[in-house]
Amino acid sequence: MTEAYLYLLSSKYPNWNFNSYPDENVKLSISCKSEFEGALIEMLEIVKNISVFYDNKDHVIKLKKGSTLGIKVKRSKSAKKYKKMYTSGCFDIFHYGHLNILKKSKGMCDHLIVGVSTDELILKEKGRLPVIPFEERIKLVKAISYVDEVIPQVDKNKQRIVDEYNIDAISVGDDWKGRFPKTTCPVEYVAYTANVSSTILKETLQLQAVES
C-alpha cells in the first residue's frame, strides 16, 4: 500500500492511527484513537478499502474488537518462499515441459521473471536459428498467466541477471543438477518432464515431413 493512499485514508478517518511496516510480518496496523460513535462502521469501511490492496493469499486481514478496535494486515503463513525468481529458456516450440517449470516456479515466488533466449544467442550456442523467431517466442511467454515479467536472454551470465534484477532464487529443470553455473542465490531444481522436449518435437516433425 502506497504512502499516498495511507495519507488519504488517514485524512478521511482522522480517528484512526495508520502505521505501515514494509519490512515486517505485520504489513499494516490500524487502531482506533479513542472510542467514538460510528467506530465499527468506519472500521468496516476501512477494511473494504484496504482489501483492494491485499486481495491475495499472501496476506490476511485480522480484526480486533474490544475496548478499542484494531485492524492488522499480516503475511499469511502460506506466503511464497521467494519474492522474486528467475528462469530462462529458448521456448522454441512451446510444450508442457515449459509450462510445468513456469507453473512450479510461480508457486514458489511472488514475482516470476522469465528470460527468453534471443535468436542470436541460440545461433551462437546451438549453431542454428530457432524454428520460432524471438519476437513470437517472447509474445507467447508473456501470455502465460504464471509469468510476471519477460526479458531477453542475451547471454548465459546468470549472475548478471541476479544482480541487475535483485533475484532471490533461480529455477531450472533438474536435468541441470551438477552442471548449472554457480550464482550468489539459491537454485531450485524443478522435476524434469520426461519424454517431452523441443528436440523430440522437432525430430518428430522432421520425420513426419520426410514421410509425407
N, C-alpha and C positions, 0 to 999 in steps of 0.2 A: 504494500500500500504506500503510495507516494506521500511525502510530507505535505504537499499542497492540498491533497484530498483530506488528510488528517486535520489540517488547519480549517478547511471548510466545515468539517463535521464539528470540530470544537467550537466554531463560531455559531453554528446552528443549534448546538446543545451546550450552552455555557455552564450548565450544572454538572457536567461530567468532565472527568480527567482522562485524557487520551495519551497513552505512553507506548511508544513502539520500541521493540528490542530486535533490531535486524540480525543480530548475531547470536541470539539466544534461542532456547527451546520455545519460550513464550514469545510469539511474534508481536502480539499486541495486547495491552492490558487497559481496560476501560473501567473506571469506577465512579460511583456517584459521590459528588462533593458533600451532599447532605440530603436528608430525606425531604421530599417535596411532592406536592400533588401532581400526578401525571407521570411520575418517575418510571413506573412499569411500562406505560405506553411508549415513552421515549426510548426505553431500553429495547423494546421490540422493534422500533423504527431503526435504531442504530444497528441492530443485528441484521436486519433486512438490507441495510446499506453496505455493511462490510462483507456480507456473504457473497456479494458480487465479485469481490477480490479474492476470496478464499473458497471459491466453489470448486474444490477438488479433493481428492482423497489424501493429500499430503498434510492437510490441516483440519483441526476440529475446533468448533466454537463452543465454549463452555460458559454457562450462566450461573451466577451466584445470587441467591435470593435470601436475604436475612435482614438484619438491622440496616445493612446497606446493600445496594445492588452492585453487581460486577459482571464484566464480560471479559473472557480471555480467549485469545486465538493461539492455539498450541500446535506444534508439529505433531502429526499423527505418528503413532508407534510403527505404522507400516510405511513410513516415508521412504523414498527411494535411497538406495545405497550411495549413489553419487549425484552431484548436482549436474555435472557436465561430462559427457563421454564422447569419444570419437571412434569411428570405424571407417573403413575405406574399402574400395574395390574398383574393378573395371566396370562391373554391371553390364557386361556385353552379353546380350540375350538374357534378360532378367528371368530368374526362376525361383522356385520355392526355397531353395537353399539361401538365396539372398534375403528373401522375405523373413525367413526364420531368424537369421542373425540380427536383422533390423528390429524385429519384434522383441527378441530376448534382450537386446541391448537397451531398448527403450524401457523395458521392465526394470532395469537397474538404475535408471537416471531420470532426472527432470528434463534435461535438455540434450538431445542427441544430434551431434554434428556428423555428417557423412561426407567423406572425400570421394569424389568421382575422378578416376584417372583420365587425364587428357589423352587425346589421340596421339600426341607427340610422345608422351610417356610410355604408352602401350607399344608404340613402334620401337622405341628405344629398348624396352625391356623384353619384348617378345619377337621383335624383328618383322612385325606385320601390323597393319592397321586393324582396328576393331571392325566387326561387322556393322555395328550400330554407331553412327557418328556421335561425338561428345555432346553436342547440343541436344540431341534427342535423349541420350542416356541420362543427362543431368535433369532434364524435364521430368523424366519418368521417376527418378528417385525423389524429386521434390514433391511429387504427387502422392507418395506413400505417407499414410497418416502417422506412422511411428517416427517419422523424420521431422526434426525441428529446423534444421539448417543444413544447407548443402554448399560445399566449397569445391573448387577444382583441386585435384591432387596432381601437382606438377612435378613432384619428386617423391622419393621414398623416405625422406627425412622426417620421421615421426616426432622426434624431439622438438623440431621447429614448430610443428603444429601444437604440441603440448604447451610450449612457451607462449606462442602467439595467441592462442585461444583459451588459455587457462584451463586446460583439460585435466580432469580428476582421474580418469581411467580410460584405457583403450580396450575395445572389444575386437576379437578376431576368432576365426574358426579354430577349433582345437587341433586341426591338422598342422597348425603353425607352432605347436608346442616344441620347445627346444631349439627353434631356429628364428624366432621373432626378434627383431632388433631391440636392444635394451633402451628403456626410457626411464625418466625420473618418476613416472606414475605407474600404478598397478596395471597389469594386463589381465583382462577377463577372457577366458577361452570358452567360446560357445560350442556346444556339441556339433560336430560336422554332420551335415545331412548326407547320409550315404547314398550312393548311386545317382546323385544329382550334381551336375556341374556344367558350366558353359562349354567346356571342352567336349563332354559327352554329347551335348545337344548339337554342337557344331558338326561333330563326326557323324551323328545320325542324319542330320540334314544333308551333308555331303553325300552320304551313302544313298539316301533317297533320290538325290539329284542324278546320281550315276545310274541308278536302276530305272528311272523314269524316262 
